[in-house]
């Protein structure tokens, strides 16, 4: 038996080694050089062009030794390699080879796959393209219900209910939420989803009289759809007998909070909730934070609510006393995604039973900013000895949606025959830049070579795959995969044109009233035949769209740049779609299929409503007496309405003559759409003989650093002797 066990063990080790050799030799016919040890972590996918149900080989390298890496795709969707969980433990070399299966639910088009070191948050990403026979469905925002009942509660008591959002189409969509009533709040108030996501709806009964209240939550998306959810809430007065048995609820304003931070970045600014004891006796209170079921279902990993803290977390309030509680979110240990929590505030006094007040909170951990290249992979098919100047392509670099500031990058290549110029630069939100990708073939033998360009940014890398088909003879050709191309299989009497139009679609986003965004480029290349081309544009249907030049001639190997610009002047907020057609004619008279003679580029324009700063109330009045020289703090509510780039940065400043007695809980911060509460304190002289008057000036600017409409806002503060 002992020898049998030894023999089986040796056989198992041999099989494991054979399996690893098979993985490494899976693409042995392709020359695949590796990066040097000094270069940053990276992720590659082979093949990059797949169909649903197909397997993809992922290779990670240059990560930390024994790092735990989390795999995901698109907008934070977990991706489990075959036979593994989404979290994979790497070995001593900081590398791994895994296989993932592309599910039938993966929509046609580009999908980004990420591998993130859980400890350091270093993220490597690559993009694959899923091809399918059917058309790509546009993203459509859907909700789990069209009406919501927050139930019945006594005055001052908050209510919370979940609402599920989903995407009924392909790709991903951005959404924003707004309400038409001050007592109705959502958290978060904006986001991005590819499949489904839960948010929390909160209703505050503070300062409301008994009765039935109705409000509407409006959900808007960049897909052009808006949904309306009718919310009903009932308020009742507590009876005298109820008050004797149970403490009145601790009033907590606001009823919902939303935090956001960038993956691995610093904590967001603290927010404040004002607690008030509405009873006639002293009250003790304590807090507890729980994760709702919806939060556990959508969090990337199993986490608790330790990201949320209250200061103080418990205490005692005299009758009528108010307290400002600081609430902070620490998400440096969290992965990108949406995290939900419910704060339970338990209060009691004397012999009365405990009453529980609730607050809704969310934390959105945003992916770090990344580049958005015009093509996710490049293919070159050229003859040996071809000059570098004739074997090159332009790659346009922009920023992915959600990037609020510019991004510095550096480029590496995995092969000596692959060149990038320039090798570093900076891309700003308002305009992109071009890099030239070229091939040096003088010292290469005929064959197929694979490589990639590695773009390195702060705490992030992403790869663009490059495939080189080197022929012993023939006409130099080049083509770009992932683009609109006319290279199709030969048919009798029909010659492939080999024209490449890249990219096949463009999208622009602009705020209403703002200037036109920077123009984008579409590249047209002639790789097999000289081409005469022209652009057809319906200026009546899409007067906001412009393309230049409109016609021209290309020799074999030449590339021209079409400049695509949009003018949002006079357009109402919403989504607009247009297209232009590029007609092609072989200048050498070569026959071609009719389907090759026209290529269509789709252009979408999203016009966002301008943001308006709203500050309530416009004035605060305090009374100071000998018995209470420092009256309880009061609150200001900041609300940002509109669709401008988020988060919105705001600042609050006290006039120089009032800084000795007028104070605010925070002087600056950011708002992602859920609103901000600022506590205002006054510390007048103990013997106040005359009324003090001061001002708080609040300014705000959007993610593009443009001042908001109605900014600044001035709040007048007075303190009168009592």
C-alpha positions in Angstrom: 0.0 0.0 0.0 2.8 2.4 0.8 4.4 1.9 -2.7 0.9 2.4 -4.2 0.5 5.7 -2.4 4.0 6.9 -3.5 3.2 5.9 -7.1 -0.1 7.8 -7.1 1.6 10.9 -5.6 4.3 10.9 -8.3 1.6 10.4 -11.0 -0.4 13.4 -9.6 2.7 15.6 -9.6 3.4 14.7 -13.2 -0.1 15.5 -14.2 0.1 18.9 -12.5 3.3 19.7 -14.3 1.8 18.6 -17.6 -1.2 20.8 -17.0 1.0 23.8 -16.5 3.0 23.0 -19.6 -0.2 22.8 -21.6 -1.3 26.2 -20.4 2.1 27.7 -21.3 2.1 26.0 -24.7 -1.5 26.9 -25.4 -0.3 29.6 -27.7 3.1 28.3 -28.5 2.9 29.1 -32.2 2.8 32.8 -31.2 6.0 34.6 -30.1 5.1 36.1 -26.6 7.9 38.0 -25.0 7.6 39.1 -21.4 8.1 42.4 -19.6 11.2 42.9 -17.5 11.1 42.5 -13.7 11.3 46.3 -13.2 7.9 47.0 -14.8 4.5 47.2 -12.9 1.8 44.6 -12.5 -0.2 43.7 -15.5 -3.0 41.5 -16.8 -3.4 40.0 -20.2 -6.3 38.1 -21.8 -6.0 35.5 -24.6 -7.9 35.5 -26.9 -9.1 39.1 -26.9 -11.9 38.5 -29.3 -14.4 35.9 -28.0 -17.9 34.5 -28.2 -20.3 33.9 -25.3 -19.5 30.5 -23.8 -15.8 30.6 -24.8 -12.9 30.3 -22.3 -10.3 33.1 -21.9 -6.9 32.6 -20.5 -5.8 35.4 -18.0 -2.2 35.9 -17.1 -1.2 38.1 -14.1 2.4 39.0 -13.4 4.6 41.5 -11.4 2.1 41.6 -8.4 3.3 41.3 -4.8 4.4 37.9 -3.6 1.5 35.9 -2.2 -0.9 38.8 -2.9 -4.7 38.2 -2.7 -6.2 39.4 -6.0 -9.9 40.1 -6.6 -11.2 39.5 -10.2 -14.1 41.5 -11.5 -15.4 42.8 -14.8 -17.3 45.9 -16.0 -18.9 47.8 -13.1 -17.6 45.8 -10.2 -19.2 42.5 -11.2 -17.5 39.6 -9.5 -15.6 37.2 -11.9 -14.7 33.8 -10.6 -12.0 31.8 -12.5 -12.9 28.2 -13.4 -12.7 26.1 -10.2 -11.9 29.2 -8.0 -13.5 32.0 -6.0 -13.2 35.6 -7.2 -10.3 36.1 -4.8 -7.2 34.2 -5.9 -4.0 33.8 -3.8 -0.9 34.3 -5.9 2.4 32.5 -5.4 5.9 33.7 -4.4 6.5 35.1 -7.9 3.4 37.3 -7.8 2.0 35.7 -10.9 -0.8 33.4 -11.9 -2.5 31.8 -14.9 -6.3 31.3 -14.7 -9.2 30.6 -17.0 -12.5 32.3 -17.0 -15.6 31.4 -19.0 -17.5 34.1 -20.8 -21.1 33.7 -19.7 -24.1 33.7 -22.1 -25.2 36.9 -20.3 -22.2 38.9 -21.4 -23.5 41.3 -23.9 -21.8 42.0 -27.3 -19.1 44.6 -27.2 -16.1 45.6 -25.0 -15.8 44.3 -21.5 -13.1 45.4 -19.0 -11.6 42.7 -16.7 -9.8 43.8 -13.6 -7.5 42.2 -11.1 -7.0 44.1 -7.9 -4.6 43.5 -5.0 -6.9 43.6 -2.0 -4.2 45.0 0.3 -2.5 47.7 -1.9 -5.5 48.4 -4.3 -3.1 48.1 -7.2 -5.4 47.3 -10.2 -4.4 45.8 -13.5 -7.0 45.6 -16.3 -7.4 44.5 -19.8 -10.3 44.5 -22.3 -11.9 41.8 -24.4 -14.5 42.0 -27.1 -17.5 39.7 -27.2 -18.9 39.2 -30.6 -22.4 37.9 -31.3 -24.8 37.5 -34.2 -27.5 39.7 -32.7 -27.6 43.5 -32.4 -26.3 45.3 -29.3 -29.3 46.3 -27.1 -29.1 49.9 -25.7 -28.9 50.1 -21.9 -32.3 50.7 -20.3 -32.9 51.7 -16.7 -35.5 49.6 -14.9 -36.8 49.6 -11.3 -38.3 46.9 -9.1 -41.4 48.9 -8.3 -43.3 51.9 -9.5 -44.7 52.9 -6.1 -43.3 52.7 -2.5 -45.1 52.8 0.8 -43.0 54.0 3.8 -45.7 53.0 6.2 -47.1 54.8 9.3 -45.1 56.3 12.0 -45.3 58.9 14.8 -44.0 62.4 14.4 -40.2 62.5 14.2 -39.7 58.9 13.3 -37.8 58.0 10.1 -38.5 55.2 7.7 -36.2 53.4 5.2 -37.1 51.1 2.3 -34.9 49.5 -0.5 -35.4 50.0 -4.2 -33.6 47.8 -6.8 -32.4 49.3 -10.0 -31.4 47.2 -13.0 -30.2 47.5 -16.6 -32.6 45.9 -19.1 -30.1 46.2 -22.0 -26.4 45.7 -22.7 -23.4 47.6 -21.5 -23.6 50.0 -18.5 -25.5 53.2 -17.7 -25.1 56.1 -15.3 -28.1 57.2 -13.3 -29.1 60.1 -10.9 -31.9 60.3 -8.4 -33.8 63.4 -7.3 -37.0 64.0 -5.2 -39.6 66.7 -5.2 -40.1 66.8 -1.4 -37.7 67.9 1.4 -38.7 65.0 3.6 -37.9 62.4 0.9 -34.2 61.4 0.4 -32.3 58.7 -1.5 -28.8 57.3 -0.8 -26.9 57.2 -2.9 -28.2 59.8 -5.4 -26.2 58.7 -8.4 -24.3 55.7 -9.7 -23.3 53.4 -12.5 -24.6 49.9 -13.0 -24.2 47.2 -15.5 -26.6 44.6 -14.1 -28.5 45.5 -10.8 -28.0 47.7 -7.8 -30.0 48.5 -4.6 -30.4 52.0 -3.1 -32.2 53.1 0.0 -35.2 55.5 0.2 -35.6 57.4 3.4 -38.5 59.4 4.7 -38.2 61.9 7.6 -41.2 62.7 9.8 -39.3 65.5 11.6 -41.3 68.7 11.7 -44.3 67.2 9.9 -47.8 67.4 11.1 -50.1 64.3 11.2 -51.4 63.4 7.7 -50.6 61.6 4.5 -47.6 62.7 2.5 -46.8 61.9 -1.1 -43.6 62.5 -3.0 -41.9 61.4 -6.2 -38.4 59.9 -6.7 -37.3 60.6 -10.3 -34.5 58.4 -11.7 -32.8 59.6 -14.8 -30.1 57.9 -16.9 -27.7 58.6 -19.7 -29.8 56.1 -21.8 -32.4 58.9 -22.1 -35.1 57.3 -19.9 -36.6 58.8 -16.7 -38.6 56.8 -14.3 -40.9 58.1 -11.5 -41.6 56.3 -8.3 -44.6 57.5 -6.2 -43.8 57.4 -2.5 -46.4 57.5 0.3 -45.8 58.1 4.0 -48.2 58.6 6.9 -47.6 60.6 10.0 -49.6 60.2 13.2 -49.4 62.0 16.6 -48.3 60.0 19.6 -51.2 59.6 22.2 -50.7 60.5 25.8 -50.8 56.9 26.8 -48.2 56.0 24.2 -45.9 58.8 25.5 -46.1 57.4 29.0 -45.1 53.8 27.9 -42.6 54.8 25.3 -40.1 57.6 24.8 -40.7 59.9 21.8 -38.3 59.1 19.0 -35.0 60.9 19.0 -35.2 63.3 16.1 -32.3 62.8 13.6 -31.8 65.2 10.7 -31.0 64.4 7.9 -32.4 60.9 7.5 -29.9 59.8 4.8 -26.2 60.3 4.2 -24.1 59.4 1.1 -20.3 59.2 1.0 -18.0 58.5 -1.9 -14.3 58.0 -2.3 -11.9 56.7 -5.0 -10.5 53.2 -4.6 -7.5 53.3 -2.3 -7.9 57.1 -1.8 -8.4 59.3 1.3 -11.5 59.3 3.4 -14.3 61.6 2.3 -15.2 64.7 4.5 -17.2 64.0 7.6 -20.9 64.7 7.7 -23.1 65.7 10.6 -26.4 64.6 11.9 -28.3 66.8 14.4 -30.0 64.8 17.2 -32.7 66.4 19.3 -34.5 65.2 22.4 -38.2 66.2 21.8 -39.3 64.9 25.2 -39.9 66.6 28.6 -37.2 64.6 30.4 -33.6 63.7 30.0 -32.9 60.9 27.5 -30.1 58.4 27.1 -29.2 57.2 23.6 -26.9 54.7 22.0 -26.1 53.6 18.4 -25.7 50.4 16.4 -24.8 50.1 12.7 -26.2 47.1 10.7 -25.9 46.1 7.1 -29.3 45.6 5.4 -29.9 42.4 3.3 -29.6 44.4 0.1 -26.2 45.6 1.1 -24.9 42.1 1.8 -26.2 41.0 -1.7 -24.3 43.5 -3.7 -21.1 44.1 -1.7 -18.0 42.8 -3.6 -16.8 40.8 -0.6 -18.4 39.9 2.7 -17.9 43.0 4.9 -19.6 44.5 7.9 -20.4 48.1 8.6 -17.1 48.9 10.1 -16.5 51.5 7.5 -19.0 53.8 9.2 -18.3 55.5 12.6 -20.2 57.9 14.8 -18.7 60.4 17.2 -20.0 60.3 19.9 -21.7 56.9 19.5 -23.8 57.3 22.7 -24.7 59.9 25.3 -27.4 61.7 27.2 -29.6 64.6 26.1 -31.5 67.0 28.4 -35.1 67.8 27.5 -35.1 69.9 24.3 -31.3 69.6 23.9 -29.7 69.2 20.5 -26.4 67.6 19.6 -24.4 67.5 16.4 -23.0 64.0 15.8 -20.0 63.6 13.4 -20.3 60.7 11.0 -17.3 59.5 9.1 -16.7 56.8 6.4 -13.4 54.9 6.2 -13.2 52.9 3.0 -9.6 52.4 2.3 -9.9 48.7 3.0 -12.8 48.3 0.6 -13.0 47.3 -3.0 -14.9 49.4 -5.7 -18.6 49.0 -5.2 -21.6 50.3 -3.3 -21.9 49.7 0.4 -25.1 50.2 2.4 -25.7 50.6 6.1 -28.5 51.5 8.5 -27.7 53.5 11.7 -30.0 52.5 14.6 -30.3 55.1 17.3 -31.9 53.6 20.5 -33.2 56.1 23.0 -35.1 55.8 26.3 -35.9 57.9 29.4 -37.2 57.1 32.9 -39.3 53.9 32.9 -40.4 54.2 29.3 -39.4 51.5 26.8 -36.7 52.0 24.2 -37.5 53.7 20.8 -35.4 53.0 17.7 -34.7 55.8 15.2 -33.0 54.9 11.9 -30.7 56.7 9.4 -29.7 55.4 5.9 -26.1 55.6 4.8 -24.2 54.6 1.7 -20.6 54.6 0.6 -19.6 54.4 -3.1 -16.1 53.3 -3.7 -15.3 54.5 -7.2 -12.7 52.8 -9.4 -9.5 54.8 -9.9 -9.4 56.9 -13.0 -8.2 55.0 -16.1 -7.5 55.7 -19.8 -10.1 55.1 -22.5 -8.2 54.1 -25.7 -9.9 54.3 -29.1 -9.1 50.6 -29.7 -8.7 47.8 -27.2 -6.4 45.8 -29.5 -4.4 46.3 -32.6 -3.5 44.0 -35.5 -0.7 44.6 -38.1 -0.3 42.5 -41.2 2.8 43.6 -43.0 5.6 42.4 -45.3 9.3 41.9 -44.1 11.6 44.8 -44.3 8.8 47.4 -44.4 9.7 50.8 -43.2 8.5 51.8 -39.8 6.8 54.9 -41.1 4.6 52.7 -43.3 3.7 50.2 -40.5 2.1 52.4 -37.8 -1.3 53.3 -36.4 -2.6 56.1 -34.2 -4.2 55.3 -30.9 -6.4 58.0 -29.4 -6.3 58.3 -25.6 -9.1 59.8 -23.5 -10.4 59.4 -20.0 -13.0 56.9 -18.8 -16.3 58.3 -17.6 -16.2 59.6 -14.0 -12.6 61.0 -14.1 -12.7 64.4 -12.5 -9.1 65.4 -13.1 -6.3 64.8 -15.5 -4.2 61.6 -15.6 -0.5 61.1 -16.0 0.6 57.9 -17.8 3.6 56.0 -18.9 3.8 53.4 -21.6 5.8 50.2 -21.8 5.9 47.6 -24.5 6.4 43.8 -24.1 8.5 43.4 -27.3 11.4 45.1 -28.9 9.6 45.2 -32.3 6.7 47.2 -30.7 7.2 51.0 -30.4 5.1 53.7 -28.8 5.6 57.4 -29.3 5.4 59.3 -27.0 6.1 57.0 -24.0 4.5 59.2 -21.4 2.0 62.1 -21.2 -1.0 63.5 -19.5 -4.7 63.3 -20.6 -7.1 65.9 -19.3 -10.9 65.6 -19.1 -11.5 68.2 -21.7 -9.2 66.8 -24.4 -7.4 63.6 -25.2 -4.1 62.9 -27.1 -2.7 60.6 -29.7 0.1 58.1 -29.5 1.7 56.5 -32.5 2.1 52.7 -32.4 4.7 51.4 -34.9 6.3 48.1 -35.8 10.1 47.5 -36.4 10.3 44.3 -38.6 13.8 44.5 -40.0 15.2 41.8 -37.7 12.1 39.5 -37.5 11.5 36.3 -39.3 8.2 35.5 -40.9 5.6 34.4 -38.4 3.0 35.5 -36.0 4.0 37.7 -33.0 1.9 38.8 -30.0 2.6 41.6 -27.6 1.0 44.4 -25.7 1.3 48.0 -24.7 1.1 48.5 -21.0 -0.2 51.9 -19.9 0.9 52.6 -16.3 -0.9 55.2 -14.1 -0.9 55.8 -10.3 -1.9 52.4 -8.7 -3.2 51.1 -12.0 -2.2 49.6 -15.3 -4.1 48.6 -18.4 -3.1 46.7 -21.5 -3.8 47.0 -25.2 -3.1 43.8 -27.1 -1.1 43.9 -30.3 -0.9 41.1 -32.9 1.7 41.1 -35.7 1.3 38.9 -38.8 4.6 39.1 -40.6 4.5 37.7 -44.2 7.4 36.7 -46.4 6.0 38.6 -49.3 2.9 40.5 -50.3 1.5 44.0 -50.2 2.0 45.7 -46.7 -1.3 45.8 -44.9 -2.5 47.0 -41.5 -5.8 46.7 -39.7 -7.3 47.5 -36.4 -9.5 45.0 -34.6 -12.2 46.3 -32.5 -13.0 48.9 -35.2 -15.4 49.1 -38.1 -13.5 47.3 -40.9 -14.4 46.2 -44.4 -12.0 43.2 -44.5 -14.3 40.2 -45.2 -13.8 36.8 -46.7 -13.2 36.7 -50.4 -16.1 35.8 -52.7 -16.0 35.2 -56.5 -15.7 38.5 -58.3 -15.5 40.5 -55.0 -12.3 41.8 -53.4 -12.1 42.9 -49.7 -11.4 46.6 -49.6 -9.4 46.4 -46.4 -10.6 49.8 -45.2 -10.4 50.5 -41.5 -12.7 53.0 -39.8 -11.9 53.4 -36.1 -13.7 53.9 -33.7 -17.2 52.9 -34.9 -18.9 55.0 -32.3 -18.3 58.2 -30.3 -20.0 59.7 -27.3 -19.9 63.3 -25.9 -21.2 64.7 -22.6 -21.7 68.4 -21.9 -23.5 70.6 -19.4 -26.3 72.8 -20.8 -25.1 76.3 -21.3 -21.4 75.2 -21.4 -19.1 75.5 -24.4 -18.7 72.7 -26.9 -16.6 69.7 -25.8 -13.3 69.0 -27.5 -13.6 67.4 -30.9 -12.9 63.7 -31.3 -11.2 61.8 -34.1 -12.2 58.9 -36.4 -9.3 57.4 -38.4 -9.8 56.0 -41.9 -7.1 53.8 -43.4 -6.6 52.3 -46.8 -4.7 49.0 -46.4 -5.3 47.1 -49.6 -6.6 49.4 -52.3 -6.5 53.2 -53.0 -9.8 54.7 -51.9 -12.0 57.7 -52.8 -14.2 58.5 -49.8 -16.9 60.9 -48.8 -19.0 61.7 -45.7 -22.8 61.9 -45.8 -24.3 63.8 -42.9 -27.9 64.7 -42.3 -27.6 68.3 -40.9 -31.4 68.7 -40.8 -31.9 65.7 -38.4 -28.7 66.4 -36.4 -27.8 70.1 -36.7 -25.6 69.7 -33.6 -23.2 67.3 -35.4 -20.3 68.3 -37.7 -17.6 66.3 -39.5 -14.6 67.6 -41.4 -13.3 67.0 -44.0 -16.1 65.6 -46.0 -14.2 63.9 -48.8 -10.8 62.9 -50.0 -8.5 60.3 -51.6 -6.3 57.7 -49.9 -3.3 55.8 -51.3 -2.5 52.3 -50.1 -1.0 52.6 -46.6 -2.3 56.1 -45.9 -4.5 57.2 -43.0 -6.7 60.3 -42.7 -8.3 61.8 -39.6 -12.0 62.8 -39.5 -12.7 65.5 -36.9 -16.1 65.0 -35.2 -17.5 67.9 -33.3 -20.8 68.6 -31.5 -22.4 72.0 -30.7 -24.9 71.7 -27.8 -26.1 75.4 -28.1 -29.9 75.5 -27.8 -30.3 71.9 -26.9 -32.4 70.9 -23.9 -31.1 68.4 -21.3 -31.4 64.9 -22.5 -29.8 62.3 -24.8 -29.3 62.8 -28.5 -28.2 60.3 -31.1 -26.9 60.8 -34.7 -24.7 59.2 -37.3 -22.8 59.8 -40.4 -21.9 57.5 -43.3 -18.5 57.1 -44.9 -18.9 56.0 -48.5 -16.0 54.2 -50.1 -15.0 53.7 -53.7 -11.9 51.7 -54.9 -9.9 54.1 -56.9 -8.3 51.2 -58.9 -11.6 49.9 -60.0 -11.4 46.7 -57.9 -14.8 45.0 -57.4 -16.3 45.1 -53.9 -19.3 43.9 -52.1 -22.0 46.6 -51.8 -21.9 46.1 -48.0 -18.3 47.3 -48.1 -19.0 50.6 -49.8 -20.6 52.3 -46.8 -19.6 52.4 -43.1 -21.7 54.1 -40.4 -20.3 55.9 -37.3 -22.8 56.4 -34.5 -22.5 59.6 -32.3 -24.3 60.1 -29.0 -24.5 63.4 -27.2 -25.7 63.7 -23.6 -26.7 67.2 -22.4 -26.7 67.5 -18.6 -28.9 70.0 -16.8 -26.8 72.7 -15.2 -26.4 72.4 -11.5 -27.9 74.9 -9.1 -26.8 75.4 -5.5 -29.7 75.6 -3.0 -29.0 76.5 0.6 -31.8 76.4 3.2 -32.7 78.3 5.3 -31.5 81.6 4.0 -31.2 83.0 7.6 -30.6 81.7 11.1 -31.7 83.3 14.4 -30.3 82.5 17.8 -31.3 83.7 21.3 -28.6 84.0 24.0 -29.5 84.3 27.7 -27.7 84.2 31.0 -29.0 80.7 31.7 -28.2 79.5 28.2 -25.5 81.8 26.7 -24.6 79.3 24.0 -27.8 78.2 22.4 -28.1 74.8 20.6 -26.6 74.6 17.1 -28.8 74.9 14.0 -28.3 73.4 10.6 -28.0 74.5 7.0 -28.9 72.1 4.2 -27.0 72.2 1.0 -28.7 70.6 -2.0 -27.3 70.4 -5.6 -29.9 70.0 -8.3 -28.9 69.2 -11.9 -26.7 66.8 -13.9 -23.3 68.5 -13.8 -20.2 66.4 -13.2 -20.0 65.1 -9.7 -18.8 65.3 -7.0 -19.5 69.0 -6.4 -17.0 70.8 -4.2 -18.3 73.4 -1.8 -16.8 75.8 0.7 -18.3 77.8 3.6 -16.7 81.0 5.0 -17.6 83.2 7.9 -17.2 87.0 7.4 -14.0 88.3 9.1 -16.0 90.5 11.6 -17.9 87.4 13.0 -15.2 84.7 13.3 -14.9 85.2 17.1 -18.5 84.1 17.8 -19.8 82.4 14.6 -18.6 78.9 13.7 -19.5 76.1 11.2 -18.9 72.4 11.7 -17.1 72.1 8.4 -15.6 74.7 6.0 -15.4 72.6 2.9 -16.5 69.3 1.4 -17.9 67.5 -1.6 -21.4 66.4 -2.5 -22.2 63.5 -4.8 -25.9 64.4 -4.9 -27.4 63.3 -1.6 -27.2 66.7 0.1 -25.0 68.1 2.9 -25.8 69.3 6.4 -23.7 72.0 8.1 -24.1 72.6 11.8 -23.8 76.3 12.8 -22.7 77.2 16.3 -22.6 80.6 18.1 -20.5 81.5 21.1 -21.5 85.1 22.0 -20.3 87.0 25.0 -21.9 85.7 28.2 -23.5 89.1 28.8 -25.0 90.0 25.4 -26.3 93.5 25.3 -27.1 94.0 21.6 -27.9 91.8 18.6 -25.0 90.3 16.7 -25.1 89.9 13.0 -22.9 87.8 10.8 -22.8 86.1 7.4 -21.8 82.7 6.1 -20.9 82.6 2.4 -21.2 79.3 0.6 -19.7 78.7 -2.8 -19.7 75.5 -5.0 -18.2 74.3 -8.3 -18.8 71.1 -10.2 -16.4 68.2 -11.1 -15.1 70.3 -14.0 -14.3 73.2 -11.6 -17.1 75.4 -13.1 -19.0 77.6 -10.6 -22.6 76.5 -10.0 -25.5 78.6 -10.9 -26.7 80.8 -7.9 -23.2 80.4 -6.3 -22.3 82.0 -4.0 -25.2 81.9 -1.4 -25.1 84.1 1.6 -26.8 83.1 4.9 -27.5 85.8 7.5 -27.0 84.8 11.2 -28.3 86.9 14.1 -27.9 86.3 17.9 -30.3 88.3 20.0 -30.2 88.9 23.8 -32.8 86.9 25.6 
